[in-house]
Amino acid sequence: MNRKLQIAVLLLITFFCFSTDGQTVSIEVLQQGNSFKDSSYYDIMQVGEKYWIGGKYGILQTIDNKGNLSAIDYPSEKVDIYKFDRFDEQNIIACGDKGVIYKHNLTDKSWKTIKVKGYENSCFYNMVVVNSSKVYICGGKSKIAHSGKTVPNGFILESNDGGISWKRIYFNPFQMVWCVKYNPFNERVYALMYTPNKTKLFVLNDEKWKKKNKIGKNIFHEVQFLDKDNYVATGGWIGKKGEIYHNRNRVIIPGSGLLWGRVAGQKYDIYSACDGQIVLDDKSGNFQVFGAKLNKAFSIYETIFTSDHTAIAIGSARTILMIKIEDPASEVGGI
């Protein structure tokens, strides 16, 4: 995106307000591009009083709860940043494309770039920090993350020295490993593995990956654990419908497209969907779809709550949505 177009996009702010028998949701389109070729945002994480956003071509920015953006100066390799995590309040790790990992200390403002040999054509798509030394990364061929078709060569890597050195602990040429997640309730590591027309949840047990459940016939992109046995997996079909898998029950969300992920708040849960949409749940299974009309059907990849009633959502083509939720009138003294 050239600079003049970028400035024009920043100045074009649109508001949408939706009201149902339940919540009223207002969505401000803070920023978006004009084409899928524009850069995308992939992950957002709170750092201090602001939020870090990472994305395509090595975009790294901060945003505050008023929508003010600022670039972060760092030793960029100009490869996609897919996921953030942290060892503690001062030490952050980010993984990206082409086998690149960044580590950053907020106190001394130092950066360390790690390039994992043998993964120059692979994407580090997802990551989880277990403790100060143990980290897991998963992914596959870079072409998969860029919507291409190829043999995925899915893998999981493990580090036992805080992300400096890595060893491969899983490989399957015919699976894409979309997500690796630590369950703090039973202290085990899980992974979502996809082969055409089926996604399975695996668990690491005695240094071996064992199948726990078949989740569905479509892509499931994210899993989150509620306790030692129960979890929520999100997925679906791009451009069609979303699917939530919870305790062996399925919820289909017509028209939402694939559900990329879920964020749990104190009062509401938000699922990030396709075509400028989010799915709101009031924690009672009352799923409602809200969205903003964008220049194209840009996906919303991640959402983060900034308070019980406000959130920031990010997605393709540098899309940023500022979301505000109002409780039903019955909860605030109405009839």
C-alpha positions, 0 to 999 in steps of 0.5 A: 500500500503506498503512503498516500493511499495509507493516509486516505485509508486512515482518514476513512472511518466508518461506524456501524450500529446493530441492535437486537433483542439482546445486546447493542453492538457498535462497530467503528471501522478504524482502518481497512485497505482496498485489496487482499494484496494489502498487508494483513494483521495476524495477532494482537496482544496486550503489552502494558497499557497498549496492544501490540499488533503483528502482521504481514511483511513484518508489520509491528505496531502498537495501538491504544484503546482509543485507536491511536497507532504507532510503529515499533522500531525493531530489527525486522526480517520483513517476514510475516509475524503470525503469533505473540506469546510471553515468558513473563511481563518483560519478555516477549517472543514472536514467531513468523514466516521463513523460520524466523523468531524474535525475542524482546526484553521490555526493560532493556529494549533488546531484540534477538533474532533467531533463524531456525535452520532448515525452516527457511521455506516454512511458516511458524504459524502458532506458538505457546510458551509453557514456562521460562524454558519450554516453548512449542511452535507448529506450522507447515510450508509457507505456501499454505499460510499464503493460501497456496496449495502444496504438500503441507509438511506439518511439524511441531518444534520444541525448545527447552532453552527459552526459544534459542535452540529447537528440535522437531518432535512431530512431522507429517507431510500430509498434515498442516498443524494449525494450532499448538496449545498448553492446557494449564489445568492438566499441564499437557500440550495439544495440537490441531492437525488438519488433513483434507476433510478432517481435523483431529485433536492430538495430545502429547503423552510420554513424548508421543502425539496421540489422537484424542478426538476427531473434531470435524470434517473441515478446518478447525483453526484454534482450540482453548481449554476451559478445564482439564477435560473441556475445550472449545475449538473454532473453525468452519468454511471460509465464505460459508459457515462457522462451527464451534465444537464444545464438549462433543456438541457442535454449533453452526453459525450460518453466514459467518464463514470460518471462525478464526478464533475466540476471546473470552471476556468477563461478560461476553465471548467474541469469535473472530469471523470472515467478511468483517464479522464477529460472533458475540456470545453472552455466555449462555449459548446465545450466538449473534453475528455482527459485522461491518461492511468492508471494501471486500470480504476481509477476514477478522483474525483476532479480537482482544477485549480492552474492557468488559464492553469494548474490544479491538479486532484485527484482520486482513488488509490491515482491517481494524475494528473498534467494538463497543457492546451495550448490555440489554436494557433489562440489565441496566435498569430498563423495562 
